[in-house]
Amino acid sequence: MNKSLLFYLFTLATSFASPFPKELILNDGTGIKIFSIVTNPTKKHSKYKDFPIVLHPKGKLPTPENRRLATQRVHVRMDNSVTPAKISKASHATSFKVLNYSEKDLILTFPNPADAITKLEKIQKLAGVEYARSLLAKLNFRKSIPNDPRFAWSRSNPKYLWHLRNTGQNGSVTGIDANITDVWDNYRGRNVTISVVDDGVQVGHEDLIANINTTIDHDWNDNTPNDPSPGNSAFSNDTHGTSVAGVIAARGNNEIGVTGAAPEASIVGLRILSAPTSGDIEAEALAWRTDLIDISNNSWGAPDTGETAYKIDPLVSAALTHGVRNGRQGKGTIYVWSAGNGRTDGDYANLDGYVNQPETIGIGAINYRGTSSYYSEYGSNIVISAPSDNRGDDPSITTTTLTADGTYTDNFGGTSSAAPLVSGVIALILESNPNLGWRDIQEILIRSARKIDAGNSGWVNNGAGFHFHHGYGAGMIDAKASVNLAKQWTNLKQQTSSNHSSPSINKNIPDNNLNGVIHTFNVTDNELRVEQVILTLDVDHAYLGDLYITLTSPDGTISILNDLSGGSQNGYDDYPLLSVRHWGEKSNGTWTLKINDQVDGDTGILRNASLTIFGVEYSGGGGPIIADGKYLDWVKENFPIAEQTNSAIAGETADPDKDGRVNLIEYAFDGNPKKTEARLRGEPKVINENGLFKIQFRVNTSHSDIRYLLVHAPSLKGPFSLARSKRISTRGDIEIHQLIPDQSRYRQRFYRALILRK
């Protein structure tokens, strides 16, 4: 019955015109459908030259998602009464293939798509054939570059989402972005829920509504359980939360506005900032539905005045502890926090008690030139930095808040914008590996961060090999590197802590004395691999701005915990100061606290101090010990954590797959270092065109850290010297070089391509 129906319909559809009608009835694998044939695009776009028959289901728009391409292959389901060879011969196919995962299924190949379709009628009538269908291909358009009108820069659209894709527009530095567009091909934040703890989120916004979850949102300011929109009160001009939500998860590829870092993540609005809030309200928002909320974004915090060491409410601390212990079914809710915008006012990130919590991820800001934004605070508690605005004519961030004329704001920035960009990237990480714990996320961000502003003297490598800077943390967010790392990640062991208290130090801090006061902690208990370190201080001093406070680890890594240019009217009252700069180091040994007064006029007293080291039992290995750069990024993508520091496996001259190509060669030509390959894409080859020899090879323009050299010699033993050639053409990343004949006495020459690190 089905066979005859298919035959009849196909005959009916193809009887109207030659060679093809406007419609065909075909089985696309999901059922029999009527397909409309669209205009042959072959002459218009070479991309489709192998697929001259373009179709889409009748009644649906010919959008990229609906479009199908006829191939030269036919899928045949057969019974046991016939052999594949017999069907192939009877159908006059050029070749056939029996599928190794289904012995009843056969793929026939014909010279072109037209033949494949016209042969269907005959194949369907063959004995032993249950059914036959033309194999239709999808137009697999990359999702890397969204179609949102404000994504890409142009002369008519000078405000662009440079923080997502920076190609050097308007004087910027190419690559100073989140390195995110390639990640969108596979991960877009699906099934990840992010709360925006802020002044509200416009839930009906055209570019947010598809991603808004209104079942668990809440408004503490107006006490509305299911609508956190700012328009519910007198604070209707509150736009901060809507801007934050747009940076995280504005819907991408909807031909509207902008795109967020995680364009298909779910957003939950939690409104607390439109009115004065107490610690219990803050705590409620941070502990809100942690069973369903994966990431909590907090683009708010202590006043950025440099005047006060801001302690958080104990309830807030308890809520954060609850979230990381119980959230996400025990894996821990992830708390992302802006590190602060008060550098020009003398503020320091370690004065913000929210960012001093081990549960939070402190975020700094980077401008489009790849240096610290002028306002972004320094601190030992900054985990990572992300692109944001700067000043003057430098571009800010375009996001979803609507201006008076109905357009999107192009003036969002601060660490308020950097934090949600990181939250969005974390959503991509969690989609790639939902089993990650909250500490795994922190280490993945640290390991995958890109070192920027490399000439800045503030960079140090700690005792475990991680690079840190007080302004940048571990470096700039790298979505691609972090996702690649997450996919092969082995979760960290359960965290423990080592606690050391000195309750009655009572040492004077000499006035205007660089020698200051020194106190040491001798850690000799069970050795930990360090993660976070908290120094809690009780210090009497009239002006905190006078004090320069450092903590030095046994490995010699220095954390600057107080470096203010402003003044303050209070000291430290059992105040916790967090550092992440010792991540991966060994805990045991002497930790040195030093406080010196840099300004004349006031003295103080160091009364008490305690040191808490968080980490896991040390079992060897810390962080990366191989060089920075693009090669390191490639190593992170291709080798598990345990192998990344082993030069015999991941080193440039290593050959782990024993195919005769060292890692540097695999890197240059996009090889797989763990898989033996007959030939790599773009490896040099010699072409003889009527006695003129040409060398063809691929130059990967993204690998700016390597150079390609062509050398020759009279024998394989050498000696080799630089060969003379000239580039005669370039097609994409393929270069054709023509050899300049050697005029020496040698009758034969041997050529070799060398790949060198710059």
N, C-alpha and C positions, 0 to 999 in steps of 0.2 A: 504493500500500500504506500508506504513512504517513498519507495524507489520510484514508483510510477508517478506520484504526485510531483516529486522533484523534477522528474524528466518532463512532465507536461508543462509545468510552470516555466522551466528554463526555456523550453521550445517556444512557448508563447512570448516570453520576454525578448527573445533574440530574433524573432521573426520580422521585426519592424524595420530594421535598418542594417546596413552592412558597413564596416565589419561589426560595429557594436551599437546597440540602441542607447537610449538615455537611461534605461533601467536594467538591472540584472537581479535575479533572485538567487541568492547564495547563502550558504551556511557559514557563518563566521566563527563557529565553534561554540557559540552560546545558543544557537538556534537558526532557523531559516528566516531570512529577512530580505526585504526589497531594498536594494542599494541604488542610489542615483549616481550616475557617472558625472564627475565634474570636469572642467576644462583640463585638457592635457597640459601639465605645467612644464614639460620637458624643455621647450624652447625658452622658457622664462627663467628657469632655475635649474642649474646643472645638478643640484642636490638630488633631484628626482629622476635622473636620467635612466636609472635602472628600474624605475617603477612608473611606466607610462600610463597606467590605468589607475586613476585615483577615484575613490568612491566614498560615499557616506550614507548612513541609513536614511531612507526616505522619510521625510517629515521632520528630520532634525537638521539644525543648522550645520553647515560644513565647517565647523570650528576645528582647530587642531586636535581637540580631544575626541571628536567624532570621526575624523578622517581615517580612512583605511587605504592601503596600497596593495594592488594585486601583485602577487609574486609569480615566479615561474614554477612553483611547486604545488603539488596536489597531495592531499592526505587521503589515503585509502584504508578503510577498515575491511579486512578480509576474513573469511572463515577457513576451516582446515582443508577444504576441498581443492585449494589452488595454491600455487607457489608464487612468491614475489617475482621471480624471474619471468614466469608465464604472464603475469599481469603487466609487467614492464614491457615485454615484447609485444603483447597485444595492443597496448596503448601507444606504442611507438615513442616511449619516453627515452630521453637521452641517458638517463641513469636512474638508479633507485637505491634506497637505503632502508634497511630494516631497523626499527628502533630497538635499542638494547633493553629498554624498560617496558616494552610491550610487544610481544611476538606477533600479535594480530594486526599491528599497524605498520603501514608502509608509506614512505615518502617518495613520490615520483617527481623527477625534474625534467622540465621541457625547455626548449630554446629561449622562450620568452613568455611573459605573462599572458599575452593573447592566446598562445597555443594552449597554455595550461587551462584557461577558461573554456575554450572551444572543445577541448578533449573531454570535458566532464561528462557530456552526454554519452559518449562511447564507453568511457570507463564505467559509468554507472550501470551499463547493460551487461558488462562482462560477468561470466559465471564466477561465483565465489566472492563477489564484491557485495558487502553489506551496505556501504555507502561511500561516496567520494565527495570531497569538498575542496574548493580552491583555498589555499592558505593566504590569508590577508594579513598584511603587516600594519602595525600602528606607526604613525608618524611620531617617533619618540623625540619630541622637542624637549630640550633641557629646560629645567625649571630654575636654573641658576639665575637668570636675569629676569626679574619680574616685569610684567607689563604695566605696573602702576605708573601713572604719568609723572610723578615726582621722584621716581627712582634715579633716573639717569640725568646727568648734566647735559645741557645744550645751551646755545646762545639765548634761546627764548626761555629757558628754564635754568637760570644760573644757580638756583638753590637746589641742591641735589643731595642724595643720601650718600655722601662721600664716606661716612663711617662704615658703610657696608661694602662699598667698592670704590677704592681710590685709585684712579689711573693717572694721577698727576694734574688734575684739573686746577686751573687758576693758581698756579704756583705751589700747589701742595706736593707732597712727596709720595710717589707711587708706592702702593703697598701698605700705607699707614691706614689700615682698616681692619675689620674683624676677620678677614680671610674666610668669609662665610658662604659665598655664592655657590661654590662647588658642593658644600654640605647639603644645600637645599635639594640637590638631585635625589637624595635618599631620606633626609630627615628634615622635618619642618615643625617639630614640636608637638606632633600628634600624641594625644592621650597623656599630656603633661599639663598640670594645672598650676597656675601662678597667681598668687594673691598680690594685689597692689594696695599696700597699706599707705593711705595718702589722704588727700582732701576730696576724694570722690572720683568716680569714673562715669563718663557719659555713656550709659549702657545702650542708648539708641543710636550711637554714632555710626554713620554709614560704613566706615572702615574698621569698626570694632565689633559691630553687632553680631557678626558671624562667629566670633570667638568668645563672646561674653557668656559666662555661666551665672545666671541669675537665681539659681536654686540654693546657693549657699553664701551669697554675698550679704553684706550687712552694713548698716549706717548707724554708728554710735552717736553721731552728732544730732541727728533728727530722729533717732530711734525707729528707723524704718528697716525692716528685716530683709527686704528683697529689692531695694532700689538705692544704690549708693550714689546716684547722680548728684552732682553739685547743685543743681537747680532746686533742690527740695528745701532750701533755707535761704536766709539772707546772704549766704556765702555763694550766691549763684555765679559769681565771677571766678570761682576756684577752677583753675584749669590744669594745675600741676599734675594731678593724678591721671587725667586723660592723656596728657603728653607722655607721661611715663608708660602708660598702657600701650600707646602707639609705638614707642621704641621697642617694646617687648614683642607685641603680637598684633600690629595692624595687619589686616588680612592681605596677603600678597596675591598677585595674579588675578585680581578682581577688577582690574582696569579702573580702580578708584584710588586716588590719593597716594599713599606711601605703602611701604611694607615694613613689618617689624622683623626683628632677628629670628623669631620663631613664629612664622606667619600662620600656623595652624594650631598653636597652643591655646589652652583655655585660660581666660582671665576672670578672676574673682575680685570685685571691688570691695575693699574694707575701708570705710570712711571714718577717720578719727581726727584729722588735722584741721577741720573747719571750725573748731572751737577748742578752748583749753581742755586738755585731757589729763587725767590722773594716771598714776602708774598701773592701777588695776585695769583701766580701759586699754592702755597700751598692751598690757600683758594678755588681755582677752583677745585682742586683734592678732597678736603673735602666736597664740595657742589655738586660734580659731580653726576648727575642722582640719587639724593636721593629719587626720586619717585620709583626707581627700586632697589636701593642698601639698604639692611637692616642693614648691619654691615660694618663699616670701620675699618680695622686693620692698625695700625700705629706703626711699630717696629722701630721707629726713634724718634729723638727729639733734645733737646739742648745738647751742648758739656758736657761731663761728667768729667769736670775738677775741679769742686768746686771753680772756680774762679769768676763766674758771675751769678747774678740773671737774668735769661734769660727771657725777656718779649716777648711774641708772637706779631706778627703783628695784628693790629686791624681788618684787613680784615679776618685773620684766626679766630679771635674771632667771627666776624660777620657770617662767614661761619658755624661755629659750632652751633651758635644760630639758624641760618636758618635751619640747618639739624635736630635739635631736635624739632623744631616747625613745620616744614613742611614735613620732610622726612617720608616715610612709611605711606603716606596718613594721616599725622597729628599725628601718634603715635611716631614718632621720630627715625631718624637714630641713631644707637648705635656706639659710638666711643670708641675703645679699644686702649690703649696706653702703651707702655713700660715705666716703671718708671725710668730706667737708670741703668748703670753698673759701676758707679764711686765711690763706697764706699771706695775702697782702696786708691783713690785719694782725699779723704775727701769730696766728693760730697754728696749732700742731695737732695732727690727727689723734695722738695719744691722749689729748684732753677730752676726747669724746668717749664716754663710757660705753656707748652702744658698740662702737668699733673695737673696743678693748675686750670684748667677750670672745672666748675661743670658739663659740658657735657661729659667729658672724664672719662674713667674707668682706673685708674692707676694700673699697674700690676707689682708685684715683683716676684722674682725667688726663688725656693726651690730646694735643691739638693736631691739626691736619698736616703739620710739618714733622710730626714725630717727636716732639719734645713736650715737657710737662706744661699743661695749661697754667696760665699765670696765677690762678686762684687755688689750684689743687694743692691741698695740704700734704706735707711730708709726714712720715711716721713709720715706726717699726711694725705697726699693725696692718699696713697695707699689703694685701695679698697679691693683687693684680691691678692693672690699669686698663682703661678702654677709651677709645676715641670719643671726644666731645668738642665743645666750642673753645674759643680762646678769647679774643678781644678785637675791637675795631672792625675792620673790614673782613677779618677772617670768617669763614663760614661757620654758622651754628648748625644745629640739628633740626631738620624738617620733620614734623610729626603731626599728630592728629588733632590737636587743639585748633578750633576754628577761630579765625580772626573776625573783626567787625564786618569785613567785606565778604565773608563766607569762604575765604581761602584758608589753607593750612598754615599754621605758624611755621616760620623758618628761623625762629629765634630761641629755640630751646637749647639748654646746655647745662654746664656745671657737672659736678659729680652726680647730680640728680639724673642726668642723661646717661652717664657712663655706667651706673649701676644697672639700670634696666637692660642695657645692651648685654651685660654679662649674664643677667637673669635669662635672657633669651637664648644665649649660647648654652647655658646650663640645661635649658629645656631640650636642646638638640642632643646634648650629651646623654641626658636621661632617656630620650627616645632610643638612642643607639644601644644603651645598656641600662635598663630599668632597675637592675639589682645593686647599683652603686649606693654606698652609704654616704653620709654627709661629709665625712673626712676624706673619702675617696675623691669626691668632687674637688675638695681643696687641693689635694696633691696633684690631681690631673691638671688643674689650672696652673699650678706652679711648674710642673714638669713641661708643659706644652707652651708656656709663655714665651713670646719673642723678645729678645733683647733689642731695645731701640736706643737711639741717642748713644751709640756705643762709645763715642769719644768722651762721654761724661765721666769724670773722675769718681763719681759716687758709686759706681758699680763695684761689687766685690763678689768673689766666689767663696761661699762658706765651706766649712770643713767637709761637707758631703758632696760638693761640686755644684750646688745650685747657685745661680746668680741672683743677686738681690740689689735693690737700690731703694733708699728711703723715700724717694718720690714716686717710683714706678712699681714697687713691690718686686715680684718676680719678672715683670715685664708686661708687654701688651698682650691682650687676649688674642688667641688664635683658635678660631672655631674648628677649622679643618684638622689641625694637629691634635686638639683636645678630643674630638670625636674619634679620630683614628686610634688614639691612645685608649680611650674608654672601651672600644670594642674588644680589646685584647687584655683588659685589666683584670687582675686578681685582687679581690678586696683586701684591704688592710685588716690586720688582726684587731681584736678588741682593745680599745684604748685603756691605759691605766695612767697613773700619775705618781710623781715623786715629790714629796712636800718637805720643805726645809724652812724653819722659822727661827728668826732671831728677835725675840720680843723686847729686849732691853739693851739696845745699842747705845743710845744717848750720846752720840758724838757731835761735837760742834762742827758746823760747816763754816770754815774761815771765809771772811769777807774778801771778795775780789782776789781770789787765790786760785790759780789754775791747778794747783796740786790737790785741792779739795779734800774730801774725805773718802776713804776707801773701806769697803766691807766685803768680805769674801764668804762664799758658801762652798763648802767642800762636800761634794756629792759622791758617796761611796756605796750606795745601796744597789739594788738590782739595776743593771745598766739598761737604759731605754734608748731607742731610736727616737730622737726628739721630733715632735710636731709643734705644738704651741708652747710658749713659755710665758708665765705671768709673774711679774715682780710687783708685789704689793707693798706700798710705802706709807709710812706715817712720818711726815716731815713738817716741822714748824718753820715757816718763812713768810715774810710779808709779801714778797713778790716772786711768784714762780718764774716770771720772765728772766730773773737773774740766774736761774739754775740751768746747768747743763748736766744731764743725767745719762749715763751709759751703763750697759750691762755687757760684759765680755765673756764669751763661752770658753770652755777648755780648749776648743779648736782655734781660738783667737778671733772669732767673728764678733764684731761690735754692733750692738743695737743702741741707737740713740733714742732714748725714751722721752726726753724733754729737751727741746731746742727752740725756745720761744724768743721772738723779738718784741713781743708785747709784754704787758705787765699783768699781774693778778693780785688780788687782795687777800688771797688765801693760800695755804700750803696744801699738802696732801694728807688727807685723813683716811688712812687705810684704803688707799686708792690703787686699783689694779691697773698695771701698764702691760700691755700685750706685745709680744714680738713673735713674728713668724720667720724671722731671718735665720733661725738656727735649724730649720726643717732638715731632717735627715742626719744631723750630727749625733755624736754620742753624748749621753748625759753626764757620765761620770768624769770627775775632775773638779777643778776650781773655777767657779763662776765669780766674776769680779764686778761689784757695784761701785761706781764712782760718781760722786756729786761734787761739782765745783761751782762756786759763785763767781760770775763773770762781771758783776757790776758793783761798784763801790757804794757803800751806804747802809747795807743791811746784813745781818748775820742770821743763821738759822741752826736748827738741830735735827739730825737724823735720829729719830726715836726708835722706830721699829722697822723691820723689813722681813719679808718672807718670799721664798722662791718656790713656785709650783711648775714642774715640768710635766707636760702631757706627751704621751707617746706609746710605743709598743716595745715589748721586749726586744732588745737589740740582737740581731742574728747575722750581722754582717751586711755590708752594702748600704749605701745611702742614696746618693743622687747621681746624675750624669757626670762622667769624668771625661767625655770626649768633647771635641771642639764645638763651639756654637756654629750656627749658620744653616744654610739650606740642606747641606748633607746630613746634618743632625736631624732635621725635620724628616728627611727620607728614612733615616734609621728608625725614628720613632714610629713611622708608618709600617715598617717591614719586619721589625724585630720585637719580641716580647720584652718586658721590662728587665727580666733577669739577664738578657743577652746584650742590652744596649751599652753596657759598660765593658764588655769583653771585646778587646781589640782583635782577638783571634777569630771572632765571629762577625762583629759589626764594624771592624776597622776598614779603612779604604782599600787596603791590599789583601784583605781576607777573601776567600772563595768558599763560602759555606756550602754551596750546592755542587762544588767540584766540577763545574762545566768549563773551566779554563778562563772565566771572566771574573776578575776581581770586582769587589763591590763598587768601586768608583766607575768602572765600565758599565755595570748594571744600572747605576744611578744615572749616568750620562745618556743611556739609551732606553730608559724606562723598563729595565728588566726586572725579573723577580729573583732576588738573591737566594731564595729557598727552593727554586724550581729550575731544573735543567731545561734550557731552551735551545732549539736548533739554531735560531737566529733571532737577534734582537731587532726591534723596530729602528730603522735608521742607521744600522751599522754600515760602515763604509763598504762600497762595492765599486768595482772597475767596470766601466762601459766602453766598448770598442765601437766607435762610429766611423767606419771607413778609414781605419788606421789612426784616427784621432782618439786618444784615450782620455776619458773623463772619470773623475772620482765623484761619486754621489754619496752624500751622507747627511744625516739629520742633525741640525743644531737646535738644541732645546733652549730657546731664548729665556725660559724661566730660570735656568741654571746659570745665574750670573757669577757663580763662584768657580766655574771651570772654564778651561780653554781647550780648543782642539788644535793639534799640530800634526802636520803631515811630514814624515821623514822618509828617506830612502837610503839604500845601500846596495853595493854590488853583489852582496850575498846575505844570507840570513844571519850570518855571524857579524855583519857590520863591516866597517864602521858606518853608523847612520848619521846623516846630516839633514838639515832642513830642505825639504823639497820645494821646488818652485812651481807655483800654480796660480791660477787666477779664477776668481769667482765669476761665472758667466751668467748665472741665473739663480733666483730664489723663488720658491713656491711655498709659502707658509713657513714652516720650520725645516724645509728641505733645501739645502744648498748644493748646487752643481759646480764643481771646480774642474777646470781643464788643466791638465798637466802641461807644463812648459818643458819640452824635450831636453834631456840632459845631453850635453855635447861632449861628454868625457869619452874615454877610450873603452869604457865598459859596454858590452853588448846587451846586458840585461840589468834590470833594476828591480829591487824589492822594496815595496812601499809599506809603510806602517803608520797607522793613525795613533797618536798619543793623546791621552786625556790627562790633563794636569789641573790641580787645584791652583787657583790664583793666589 
